[in-house]
Amino acid sequence: MDSNLDKKQAFDLTGLDMARQFDEIVEIILSHRSRASRAVNNELLMTAWQVGCYVSTKLKSEEWGSKVVAQLSEYIRANRPDLKGYSRRSIYNMVMFYDEYSSAEFADTVMRFLNSEFVQPKTAQFVQPTVGQLPKILELTTLTNHIEILCRCKTSEERMFYILYANKERLVKRELQRCISNQTFSTLLGGKKSMSKGMLETYPSAPVMFKDTLFIDFLNLPKKHSEKKLKDGLLEHMKQFILELGKDFIFMDQEYRLEVGSSTFKADLLFFHRGIQALVAVELKKSKFDPRDLGQLEFYLEALDRDVKRSNENPSVGIILCPEADRVVVEYAMSRSMSPTMIAQYKRILIPQKRMQAQLNEFCNQFLTND
């Protein structure tokens, strides 16, 4: 009888530990799957790099003309139909991939913002087309993403940024296309006078984590719209909105109830940010930023920190999302605010933004720290 009881207790104890053990197995599977995916991606990159090098060398020496590239594509299609992805356009993309990323300008940019381990040593020359070392930074995203970046970005700084950003946010091609169209490079790295003193002190990395301009063209909002229409549209297109915010945002609730004394207040949208491990309250405004809006948001943050935030989480962050904000008014409002708050503007159409190399340097430093 005692023996049977011991067996039952042993089974129960195993049952309590079962979920943890199963999770460990899942982690093993995911780890190896991730390594396998990286290995496949690296081989595809190396193939494109070496094919691009070979063809580039022939074209630059004028040993080949453009017709030969077309003939090469036709030869592969006729003699090796099992080899896909070698159309004339694809081969020229591989040449572009090699030429642009093997340039001294790109190497110097990566060296300036990152370090030497991300670049191919200048002594490594392609004496033979099949021999060479792929710059480590290129392994951070897929060949498909690289071609998109090369075709749509003009400067080495911009290209390097989107390689790092695609890796950080785990972007697939369609998501990357939207980020480039919405000029994430300039909106994320622009001036950050829209952030409070408290935000910058509590979260020094905030300038390279939070955008101060969001493009919500996917909502097709009319010029005049209500806050309800804005909120309903964002809720309906939450996946696209989170991509615009950044993938570290996890949506928690709308109209989140905050009970303070005998009164009830509601935060428009509540998120959790995995990067800073903090709650993020987003207040939506249909009109130009008013400093009075900041007081309301700070009140909500106090309620979140006292009654909702867990002990292992960091101070809550507040974002006022509005269509317009007077730069000077924002600067005055933010200069004395010790709460982690910021003002972000939403735009219905794309506009050009100033690019800031200093902020790009901060972004790269954060990437190196996280890596």
FIPAMAR-132698 format. One record per residue (C-alpha): chain; x, y, z. Coordinates in steps of 0.05 Angstrom, whole numbers. Each point is the difference from the previous one (the first is absolute). Layout:
! residues N
+-------+--------+--------+--------+
! kette !   east !  north !     up !
+-------+--------+--------+--------+
!     A !      X !      Y !      Z !
...
+-------+--------+--------+--------+
***
This chain:
! residues 371
+-------+--------+--------+--------+
! kette !   east !  north !     up !
+-------+--------+--------+--------+
!     A !      0 !      0 !      0 !
!     A !     56 !     48 !     20 !
!     A !     37 !    -19 !    -64 !
!     A !    -60 !     19 !    -43 !
!     A !     -7 !     66 !     38 !
!     A !     74 !     16 !    -12 !
!     A !     -9 !    -13 !    -74 !
!     A !    -61 !     45 !     -3 !
!     A !     37 !     56 !     37 !
!     A !     59 !     -8 !    -47 !
!     A !    -47 !      5 !    -60 !
!     A !    -33 !     63 !     29 !
!     A !     67 !     33 !     12 !
!     A !     20 !    -17 !    -71 !
!     A !    -65 !     30 !    -24 !
!     A !     16 !     66 !     36 !
!     A !     67 !      2 !    -35 !
!     A !    -26 !    -24 !    -68 !
!     A !    -16 !     69 !    -30 !
!     A !     70 !     24 !     16 !
!     A !     32 !    -61 !    -32 !
!     A !    -45 !      5 !    -61 !
!     A !     20 !     74 !     -7 !
!     A !     73 !    -20 !      1 !
!     A !    -13 !    -48 !    -58 !
!     A !    -36 !     54 !    -38 !
!     A !     59 !     46 !     11 !
!     A !     48 !    -53 !    -28 !
!     A !    -44 !     -8 !    -62 !
!     A !     -6 !     75 !    -11 !
!     A !     75 !     11 !     11 !
!     A !     19 !    -52 !    -52 !
!     A !    -54 !     24 !    -49 !
!     A !     27 !     71 !      7 !
!     A !     72 !    -24 !    -11 !
!     A !    -23 !    -40 !    -61 !
!     A !    -36 !     61 !    -28 !
!     A !     62 !     44 !     10 !
!     A !     44 !    -53 !    -33 !
!     A !    -46 !     -3 !    -61 !
!     A !     -4 !     76 !     -3 !
!     A !     76 !      7 !      4 !
!     A !      9 !    -50 !    -57 !
!     A !    -49 !     40 !    -43 !
!     A !     38 !     64 !     16 !
!     A !     67 !    -32 !    -16 !
!     A !    -27 !    -27 !    -66 !
!     A !    -25 !     69 !    -20 !
!     A !     66 !     32 !     24 !
!     A !     44 !    -47 !    -41 !
!     A !    -44 !     -2 !    -62 !
!     A !     -4 !     76 !      4 !
!     A !     76 !      5 !      7 !
!     A !     12 !    -46 !    -60 !
!     A !    -48 !     36 !    -46 !
!     A !     21 !     69 !     24 !
!     A !     73 !    -16 !    -15 !
!     A !    -17 !    -23 !    -70 !
!     A !    -43 !     62 !    -14 !
!     A !     51 !     49 !     28 !
!     A !     56 !    -30 !    -41 !
!     A !    -46 !      5 !    -61 !
!     A !     11 !    -74 !    -12 !
!     A !    -75 !     -6 !      4 !
!     A !    -55 !     45 !    -26 !
!     A !    -72 !      5 !     24 !
!     A !    -21 !    -52 !    -52 !
!     A !     45 !    -52 !     32 !
!     A !    -38 !      8 !     66 !
!     A !    -65 !    -15 !    -37 !
!     A !     34 !    -60 !    -32 !
!     A !     23 !    -24 !     68 !
!     A !    -71 !      3 !     26 !
!     A !    -26 !    -39 !    -61 !
!     A !     56 !    -51 !      7 !
!     A !    -17 !    -14 !     73 !
!     A !    -74 !     -5 !    -16 !
!     A !     12 !    -48 !    -58 !
!     A !     54 !    -44 !     31 !
!     A !    -18 !      2 !     74 !
!     A !    -76 !     12 !      5 !
!     A !      5 !    -21 !     73 !
!     A !     39 !     64 !     16 !
!     A !    -50 !     54 !     13 !
!     A !     10 !     75 !     10 !
!     A !     52 !     14 !    -54 !
!     A !    -38 !     45 !    -48 !
!     A !     38 !     56 !    -34 !
!     A !    -29 !     49 !     52 !
!     A !     19 !    -45 !     58 !
!     A !     72 !     -7 !    -25 !
!     A !      6 !     76 !     -6 !
!     A !    -28 !      5 !     71 !
!     A !     57 !    -45 !     23 !
!     A !     50 !     45 !    -36 !
!     A !    -31 !     60 !     36 !
!     A !      3 !    -39 !     66 !
!     A !     74 !    -12 !     -8 !
!     A !     19 !     67 !    -30 !
!     A !    -35 !     44 !     52 !
!     A !     17 !    -41 !     62 !
!     A !     72 !    -12 !    -20 !
!     A !     12 !     75 !    -11 !
!     A !     48 !     38 !     44 !
!     A !    -55 !     51 !     15 !
!     A !    -46 !    -53 !     31 !
!     A !     58 !    -32 !     38 !
!     A !     21 !     67 !     28 !
!     A !    -71 !     16 !     22 !
!     A !     -7 !    -66 !     37 !
!     A !     69 !     10 !     32 !
!     A !    -20 !     70 !     22 !
!     A !    -64 !    -20 !     34 !
!     A !     12 !    -72 !     20 !
!     A !     68 !    -34 !      2 !
!     A !     49 !    -41 !    -42 !
!     A !    -32 !    -68 !     14 !
!     A !    -61 !     22 !    -42 !
!     A !     42 !     15 !    -61 !
!     A !     42 !    -42 !    -47 !
!     A !     74 !     16 !     11 !
!     A !     27 !     45 !    -55 !
!     A !     57 !    -50 !    -13 !
!     A !    -50 !    -54 !    -21 !
!     A !     -3 !      8 !    -75 !
!     A !    -37 !    -45 !    -49 !
!     A !     59 !    -27 !    -38 !
!     A !    -44 !    -59 !    -21 !
!     A !    -74 !     13 !     -9 !
!     A !    -19 !    -60 !     44 !
!     A !     42 !     22 !     59 !
!     A !    -19 !     55 !     48 !
!     A !    -27 !     20 !     67 !
!     A !    -70 !     27 !      7 !
!     A !     -4 !     61 !     45 !
!     A !    -32 !    -21 !     65 !
!     A !    -51 !     56 !      0 !
!     A !    -33 !    -29 !    -63 !
!     A !    -18 !    -63 !     39 !
!     A !    -48 !     40 !     43 !
!     A !    -57 !     -3 !    -51 !
!     A !    -23 !    -37 !    -63 !
!     A !     22 !      9 !    -72 !
!     A !    -71 !     21 !    -18 !
!     A !      4 !     56 !     52 !
!     A !     70 !     20 !    -24 !
!     A !    -25 !      9 !    -72 !
!     A !    -58 !     43 !     25 !
!     A !     49 !     42 !     41 !
!     A !     49 !      8 !    -57 !
!     A !    -54 !     19 !    -51 !
!     A !    -35 !     51 !     45 !
!     A !     53 !     30 !     44 !
!     A !     53 !     48 !    -27 !
!     A !     51 !      9 !     55 !
!     A !     45 !    -49 !     37 !
!     A !    -26 !     27 !     66 !
!     A !    -72 !    -13 !    -19 !
!     A !     16 !    -70 !    -26 !
!     A !     38 !    -19 !     63 !
!     A !    -58 !     26 !     43 !
!     A !    -52 !    -43 !    -35 !
!     A !     44 !    -62 !      4 !
!     A !      4 !      9 !     75 !
!     A !    -73 !     20 !      7 !
!     A !    -24 !    -59 !    -42 !
!     A !     40 !    -46 !     46 !
!     A !    -24 !     34 !     64 !
!     A !    -73 !     -1 !    -20 !
!     A !      3 !    -66 !    -38 !
!     A !    -30 !     32 !    -62 !
!     A !    -23 !    -39 !    -60 !
!     A !      0 !     33 !    -69 !
!     A !    -69 !     31 !      3 !
!     A !     13 !     29 !     70 !
!     A !     67 !     27 !    -22 !
!     A !    -32 !     32 !    -61 !
!     A !    -48 !     38 !     44 !
!     A !     55 !     22 !     48 !
!     A !     40 !     28 !    -59 !
!     A !    -61 !     33 !    -30 !
!     A !    -16 !     32 !     67 !
!     A !     71 !     24 !      7 !
!     A !     14 !    -35 !     66 !
!     A !     73 !     20 !     -8 !
!     A !    -15 !     74 !      5 !
!     A !    -59 !     -3 !     47 !
!     A !     35 !    -44 !     51 !
!     A !     66 !     37 !     -3 !
!     A !    -27 !     71 !     -3 !
!     A !      4 !     52 !     55 !
!     A !    -31 !    -21 !     66 !
!     A !    -23 !     65 !     31 !
!     A !    -68 !    -33 !      3 !
!     A !     24 !    -43 !     59 !
!     A !     -5 !     23 !     72 !
!     A !     60 !      9 !     46 !
!     A !    -27 !    -59 !     40 !
!     A !     -3 !    -44 !    -62 !
!     A !     72 !     13 !    -19 !
!     A !     25 !    -10 !     71 !
!     A !    -41 !    -63 !     14 !
!     A !     11 !    -31 !    -69 !
!     A !     64 !     28 !    -32 !
!     A !    -10 !    -46 !    -60 !
!     A !    -70 !     27 !    -13 !
!     A !     22 !     45 !    -59 !
!     A !     18 !    -62 !    -41 !
!     A !    -59 !    -42 !     24 !
!     A !    -60 !     47 !     -7 !
!     A !    -22 !     37 !    -62 !
!     A !    -25 !     71 !      5 !
!     A !    -36 !     -4 !    -67 !
!     A !    -47 !    -56 !    -19 !
!     A !    -32 !    -11 !    -68 !
!     A !    -70 !    -27 !      2 !
!     A !    -17 !      4 !    -74 !
!     A !    -28 !    -70 !      5 !
!     A !    -61 !     29 !     37 !
!     A !    -20 !     45 !    -59 !
!     A !    -24 !     52 !     51 !
!     A !    -35 !     63 !    -27 !
!     A !     33 !     67 !     18 !
!     A !    -55 !     11 !     52 !
!     A !    -12 !    -60 !     45 !
!     A !    -20 !    -16 !     71 !
!     A !     44 !    -31 !     54 !
!     A !    -48 !    -60 !     -1 !
!     A !     10 !    -10 !    -75 !
!     A !     75 !      4 !     11 !
!     A !     -2 !    -50 !     57 !
!     A !    -47 !    -48 !    -36 !
!     A !     44 !      2 !    -61 !
!     A !     63 !    -16 !     40 !
!     A !    -35 !    -57 !     36 !
!     A !    -23 !    -29 !    -67 !
!     A !     70 !      5 !    -29 !
!     A !     38 !    -15 !     64 !
!     A !     52 !    -45 !    -35 !
!     A !     19 !     57 !    -47 !
!     A !      0 !     51 !     56 !
!     A !     47 !    -43 !     43 !
!     A !     46 !     -7 !    -60 !
!     A !      0 !     76 !     -5 !
!     A !     13 !      7 !     75 !
!     A !     52 !    -56 !      3 !
!     A !     -7 !    -75 !     10 !
!     A !     20 !      4 !     74 !
!     A !    -70 !     28 !     14 !
!     A !    -52 !    -50 !     25 !
!     A !    -72 !     25 !     -1 !
!     A !    -36 !    -11 !     67 !
!     A !    -66 !     37 !      0 !
!     A !    -41 !     60 !    -24 !
!     A !    -36 !     48 !     47 !
!     A !     40 !    -30 !     57 !
!     A !    -36 !     16 !     66 !
!     A !     38 !     34 !     55 !
!     A !    -35 !      4 !     67 !
!     A !     25 !     59 !     41 !
!     A !    -39 !     16 !     63 !
!     A !    -73 !     -1 !    -17 !
!     A !     13 !     19 !    -73 !
!     A !     13 !    -41 !    -62 !
!     A !     46 !     22 !    -56 !
!     A !     15 !    -33 !    -66 !
!     A !     66 !     -2 !    -38 !
!     A !    -13 !     -4 !    -75 !
!     A !     49 !    -55 !    -17 !
!     A !     46 !    -41 !     45 !
!     A !     61 !    -38 !    -24 !
!     A !     59 !    -36 !     31 !
!     A !     69 !     12 !    -28 !
!     A !     45 !    -61 !      3 !
!     A !     64 !     40 !    -12 !
!     A !     -7 !     44 !     61 !
!     A !    -46 !    -46 !     39 !
!     A !    -51 !     54 !     14 !
!     A !    -73 !     17 !    -11 !
!     A !    -13 !     52 !    -54 !
!     A !    -63 !     42 !      0 !
!     A !    -19 !     33 !    -66 !
!     A !    -49 !     59 !      1 !
!     A !    -32 !     17 !    -66 !
!     A !    -15 !     72 !    -19 !
!     A !    -35 !     25 !    -63 !
!     A !     26 !     71 !      7 !
!     A !     65 !     37 !     11 !
!     A !     40 !    -16 !     63 !
!     A !    -22 !     40 !     61 !
!     A !     45 !      2 !     63 !
!     A !    -62 !    -18 !     41 !
!     A !      1 !    -69 !    -34 !
!     A !     67 !    -14 !     34 !
!     A !    -29 !      8 !     70 !
!     A !    -54 !    -51 !    -14 !
!     A !     51 !    -49 !    -27 !
!     A !     46 !      8 !     60 !
!     A !    -60 !    -14 !     45 !
!     A !    -13 !    -65 !    -37 !
!     A !     74 !    -20 !      6 !
!     A !     -3 !     11 !     76 !
!     A !    -61 !    -44 !      4 !
!     A !     32 !    -54 !    -42 !
!     A !     64 !      0 !     41 !
!     A !    -37 !     -2 !     67 !
!     A !    -55 !    -50 !    -16 !
!     A !     18 !    -40 !    -63 !
!     A !     75 !     -4 !    -10 !
!     A !     33 !    -63 !     27 !
!     A !     61 !      2 !     45 !
!     A !     46 !    -27 !    -54 !
!     A !    -23 !     52 !    -51 !
!     A !     28 !     69 !    -14 !
!     A !    -36 !     68 !      5 !
!     A !    -58 !      7 !    -48 !
!     A !      8 !     42 !    -63 !
!     A !    -52 !     47 !    -30 !
!     A !     -8 !     21 !    -73 !
!     A !    -46 !     54 !    -25 !
!     A !    -17 !    -15 !    -73 !
!     A !    -26 !     62 !    -36 !
!     A !     -3 !     26 !    -71 !
!     A !     39 !     64 !     14 !
!     A !     46 !     30 !     52 !
!     A !     33 !     68 !      5 !
!     A !     74 !    -14 !      8 !
!     A !     12 !     56 !     50 !
!     A !    -61 !    -17 !     42 !
!     A !     22 !    -73 !      2 !
!     A !     71 !     20 !     21 !
!     A !    -28 !     43 !     57 !
!     A !    -48 !    -54 !     23 !
!     A !     53 !    -55 !     -1 !
!     A !     57 !     38 !     33 !
!     A !    -26 !     -6 !     71 !
!     A !    -41 !    -64 !     -5 !
!     A !     33 !    -54 !     43 !
!     A !    -48 !    -54 !    -23 !
!     A !     22 !    -45 !    -58 !
!     A !    -43 !     33 !    -53 !
!     A !      5 !     20 !    -72 !
!     A !    -41 !     33 !    -55 !
!     A !     -7 !    -38 !    -66 !
!     A !    -34 !     27 !    -62 !
!     A !    -40 !    -43 !    -47 !
!     A !      1 !     15 !    -74 !
!     A !    -50 !    -23 !    -52 !
!     A !     52 !      7 !    -56 !
!     A !     75 !     -6 !     -4 !
!     A !     45 !     61 !     11 !
!     A !     76 !      8 !     -4 !
!     A !     38 !      2 !     66 !
!     A !     70 !     23 !     18 !
!     A !     52 !    -55 !     11 !
!     A !     44 !      2 !     61 !
!     A !     67 !    -37 !      0 !
!     A !      8 !      9 !     75 !
!     A !    -65 !    -38 !     13 !
!     A !     22 !    -54 !    -50 !
!     A !     63 !     -7 !     42 !
!     A !    -43 !    -10 !     63 !
!     A !    -42 !    -52 !    -37 !
!     A !     62 !    -39 !    -20 !
!     A !     28 !      3 !     71 !
!     A !    -65 !    -28 !     26 !
!     A !      2 !    -56 !    -52 !
!     A !     71 !    -18 !     22 !
!     A !    -20 !      0 !     74 !
!     A !    -61 !    -45 !    -13 !
!     A !     41 !    -46 !    -44 !
+-------+--------+--------+--------+
***
